[in-house]
């Protein structure tokens, strides 16, 4: 996994938490992630929709 910072050196909101959860899960392959998309939001999840998840910024 490659994490990049925003210009000015700031992390995107939630990025640090996402990296920590990914590492604690044993750094799973990208196939362990899924995505749920509705008209209102986009959510990336690890393992299952009920597992760790992150709302994407629009």
C-alpha positions, 0 to 999 in steps of 0.5 A: 500500500502506498500512502501519499500526502496532500500538498503541504504534507498533510494526510487526507482525513481518515488515512492514518486510521485506514492504514492502521486498520489495514496493517492490523488486519495483516496487510491483506491484498486489495481483493479483501476490499469492497465498495458500496455506492449509493446516490448519497455516499461511497463507502470502502470496506475491508472484509465485509460491509459490516467490517471496518469502513471509510466514507469517501470524500466527494 
